[in-house]
Amino acid sequence: MINSKQTNKSRINVSNTLSFNDCDGIIQFKIVYWGPGESGKTTNFMRLKEKFHFMKLSSSFSIETTEGRTLWQDSVFFSFKFNINEKKYIIITQIVTCTGQERFLSTREYVLEGADGIIYVGDSNPDMIEQNKRSFRELINFTKNKDILYVVQLNKRDLENAISMLDFKKQLGLPREDKYPDGSYVVYPVIALEGINVVNCFQNLILQVVIEYFKL
């Protein structure tokens, strides 16, 4: 998890002027959105596409059921530019969503292959707590021994009967505190339909992945 160590974020700067011709290296990462069915993974994905539309390197694709639910995955590539330790890098990031439907469990491990970071998307509907817990257990089982960084978000915080953050953390076995020692949220409160905290959650995970990669 991302709270494993203190990080030196001051050694990383984001630049929007760097081109592929004047960079010191090109690195590719894969970020996967994981969570129970209809928790908001695809909505997160759509908000990111809107926010970073000028950084897209590919047209996204999605395979859906006739009901409009994600059958296989959504996928798109973005390019981000970082100055790290006085060197300039292009970070190519593939964003993928993983289907939450139980009958397609076998496909999720395939989608997770090669992931550098995962965003777990929980559902604030109290009736979804068992699905949240089951999906989170699957995530832990799939990632154990793989040393993959992940963050947790709780989507649909605008629901009138939304589960409390404290109860959600208790049910998933997460710390009660708001933040880890490095300043990262234990659980990011998100309203994906409105884009609230979607980008913040994503950017914090990317930063942690970069820090881990360069051992900063």
C-alpha positions in Angstrom: 0.0 0.0 0.0 1.1 3.6 -0.5 1.7 4.2 3.2 4.7 2.0 3.3 7.2 4.8 3.6 7.7 8.6 3.7 8.4 10.1 0.3 10.3 13.0 -1.0 7.9 14.6 -3.4 9.9 17.8 -3.8 12.3 16.0 -6.1 9.5 15.6 -8.7 8.1 18.3 -10.9 5.5 18.1 -13.7 6.3 19.9 -17.0 3.9 20.5 -19.8 6.5 21.8 -22.3 8.7 18.6 -22.7 8.6 16.8 -26.0 9.6 13.3 -26.9 12.7 14.6 -28.6 14.3 16.3 -25.5 13.5 13.8 -22.8 16.0 11.5 -21.0 13.7 8.5 -21.0 10.3 7.1 -21.7 8.6 4.9 -19.1 5.3 3.1 -19.2 3.0 2.3 -16.3 -0.3 0.6 -16.1 -3.1 1.7 -13.7 -6.1 -0.5 -13.1 -9.5 0.5 -11.7 -10.9 -2.3 -9.6 -14.1 -2.8 -7.6 -17.5 -4.3 -7.4 -20.0 -4.1 -10.3 -21.5 -0.6 -10.9 -19.4 1.0 -8.2 -18.2 3.7 -10.7 -15.0 2.5 -12.3 -16.1 3.4 -15.8 -17.3 6.8 -14.6 -13.9 7.5 -13.0 -12.4 6.5 -16.4 -14.6 8.9 -18.3 -13.8 11.8 -15.9 -10.1 11.2 -16.4 -10.5 11.2 -20.2 -12.3 14.6 -19.9 -9.6 16.0 -17.6 -6.6 14.8 -19.6 -8.0 14.8 -23.1 -5.1 16.8 -24.4 -2.6 14.2 -23.1 -4.3 11.2 -24.8 -2.1 9.0 -27.0 -4.9 6.7 -28.1 -8.6 6.4 -28.7 -10.1 4.5 -25.8 -12.0 1.3 -26.3 -14.6 -0.6 -24.2 -16.5 -3.9 -24.6 -19.9 -3.7 -23.0 -22.9 -5.9 -22.4 -26.3 -5.1 -24.0 -27.2 -3.4 -20.6 -24.2 -1.0 -21.0 -22.1 -2.6 -18.3 -18.4 -3.2 -18.9 -17.8 -6.7 -20.1 -14.1 -6.8 -20.7 -12.3 -3.5 -20.0 -12.0 0.2 -20.8 -8.5 1.3 -21.9 -6.7 4.5 -22.9 -3.1 5.8 -22.9 -2.0 9.2 -21.6 1.4 10.8 -21.6 2.6 12.8 -18.6 5.9 14.8 -18.4 8.0 14.7 -15.2 11.3 16.4 -14.2 12.9 13.9 -11.7 16.3 14.4 -10.1 17.1 17.1 -12.8 16.2 14.7 -15.6 13.2 14.8 -17.9 11.0 11.8 -18.5 7.8 11.0 -20.5 5.5 8.8 -18.5 3.2 6.8 -20.7 0.3 5.6 -18.6 -2.3 3.0 -19.6 -5.6 3.4 -17.7 -7.7 0.2 -17.5 -10.9 -0.7 -15.8 -11.6 -4.2 -14.6 -15.1 -5.6 -14.9 -16.8 -6.1 -11.5 -19.3 -8.7 -12.6 -18.9 -11.9 -10.6 -19.3 -14.2 -13.6 -16.2 -12.7 -15.2 -13.9 -13.2 -12.2 -11.4 -15.1 -14.3 -10.8 -12.1 -16.6 -9.8 -9.8 -13.8 -6.5 -11.5 -13.0 -5.6 -11.2 -16.7 -6.4 -7.5 -16.7 -4.4 -7.0 -13.6 -1.3 -8.6 -15.2 1.5 -6.0 -15.5 -0.2 -3.4 -13.3 1.9 -0.9 -11.4 -0.9 0.6 -9.4 -4.5 -0.1 -8.6 -7.4 2.2 -7.6 -10.0 0.3 -5.7 -13.5 1.9 -6.2 -15.9 1.1 -3.3 -19.7 1.8 -3.4 -21.2 4.1 -0.7 -24.5 2.3 -0.9 -24.8 0.4 2.4 -26.5 -2.5 0.6 -23.3 -3.0 -1.3 -21.0 -3.6 1.7 -20.7 -7.4 1.1 -19.8 -6.8 -2.5 -17.3 -4.2 -1.5 -15.7 -6.6 1.0 -15.6 -9.5 -1.4 -14.1 -7.4 -4.2 -11.5 -6.0 -1.8 -10.6 -9.5 -0.6 -10.1 -10.5 -4.2 -7.8 -7.5 -4.8 -5.7 -8.5 -1.7 -5.5 -12.1 -2.9 -4.5 -11.1 -6.4 -1.9 -8.5 -5.3 -0.2 -10.4 -2.4 3.3 -11.3 -3.3 3.2 -8.9 -6.3 4.0 -5.7 -4.4 1.6 -3.6 -6.4 0.7 -0.2 -5.0 -3.0 0.6 -4.5 -5.2 3.3 -3.1 -8.8 3.1 -2.0 -11.6 5.4 -2.9 -15.3 5.4 -1.8 -17.5 6.6 -4.6 -21.1 8.0 -4.6 -20.6 10.1 -1.4 -23.6 12.1 -2.5 -26.0 9.3 -1.7 -28.5 10.3 1.1 -28.0 7.0 2.9 -24.2 6.7 2.2 -22.3 4.5 4.5 -20.0 6.4 6.9 -16.3 6.5 6.0 -15.5 5.1 9.4 -17.8 2.1 9.0 -16.5 1.5 5.5 -12.9 1.4 6.7 -13.9 -0.9 9.6 -15.7 -3.3 7.3 -12.6 -3.5 5.0 -10.1 -3.7 7.8 -8.5 -0.3 7.0 -7.0 2.1 9.6 -9.4 4.5 11.2 -7.3 7.6 10.6 -8.0 10.0 7.7 -4.5 9.9 6.3 -1.3 7.8 6.4 1.9 9.3 7.6 2.9 10.3 4.1 -0.2 12.4 3.7 -2.1 10.0 1.5 -5.8 9.4 2.3 -6.7 6.0 3.8 -9.9 6.3 1.7 -10.6 9.0 -0.9 -14.2 10.3 -0.7 -15.3 10.6 -4.4 -18.3 11.6 -6.4 -17.3 10.3 -9.8 -20.4 11.6 -11.6 -19.3 15.2 -10.7 -15.6 14.5 -11.0 -15.0 15.3 -7.3 -11.6 13.9 -6.1 -11.3 11.6 -9.2 -8.2 13.4 -10.5 -6.7 13.9 -7.0 -7.0 10.2 -6.2 -5.4 9.2 -9.6 -2.6 11.8 -9.4 -1.6 10.7 -5.9 -1.3 7.1 -7.0 0.7 8.0 -10.1 3.0 10.1 -7.9 3.5 7.1 -5.6 4.2 4.8 -8.5 6.8 7.2 -9.9 8.4 7.5 -6.4 8.5 3.7 -6.0 10.0 3.2 -9.5 12.8 5.7 -9.0 13.3 4.7 -5.3 13.1 8.3 -4.2 
